[in-house]
Amino acid sequence: MYSLVKHNGLRHILERELLPFVIALVIAQVYFKWGSFVLELVGFIATWLVLGFVVERLLRATGR
């Protein structure tokens, strides 16, 4: 994680990943009640990954 922040810069990472992170966190808190921390964590990370991919595609399509 440190090398990612060092290479890309904190501002760049926050611009790209903050919105998908918050949305994935809310989805995980509201909908993921699987009774296992590990399963809920994996679900959260998978949701964050998919939302990050979608946001990245949208930003590329708009030229940002």
N, C-alpha and C positions, 0 to 999 in steps of 0.2 A: 504494500500500500504506500509506503514511504517513497519508493522509486516512482510509482505512478504519479504521486503529487509533485515530486521533484521534477519529473520529466515534462508533465503537461501543465503544471501550475494549478494552484488551488482554485483560482477564479474560473478557469476553464472547466474544471471538474464540477464545481458548484453550478455553473450555467447549464451543463449537460445532464447532470445526475440528480440534482436536488428535487426537481418536480417528480421524476419517476420514483425516487426514494420515498418521498412523502406519500404519494398515492399508493405505492406498494405497502407501506407501513399501515395505512388506514385500512386497506383491503385485508391485510393479514390480521389486524386487530378485530375487525368486524366479522369476517367470514371464516377464518381458519381456526376451528375449535376441534382439533384432531386428538387432543389429549396427550400429545407428545411434543416436547420442546423441539426436538430434532426435526420432526416432520413439519412443524409449523415454520421453523427456520428455513428449511429447504424450500417450502412453498413460498415464503417471503422472498428469498433470493431468486427463485425462478420467476416470480412475478416482477421483481425489480429488473431482472435481465430482459424480459419481454418488453416491459414498458420503456426501458432505456433504448432498446432496439427501435421501437416505434417512434420515440421522440427523435432519435438520431436520423431516422429516415425522413421524418417531417421537416427537420431543420435543414437537411441536405436538399430537399425538394424546394424549400423556400429560399435557398441560397445563403443561409446563415452559417 
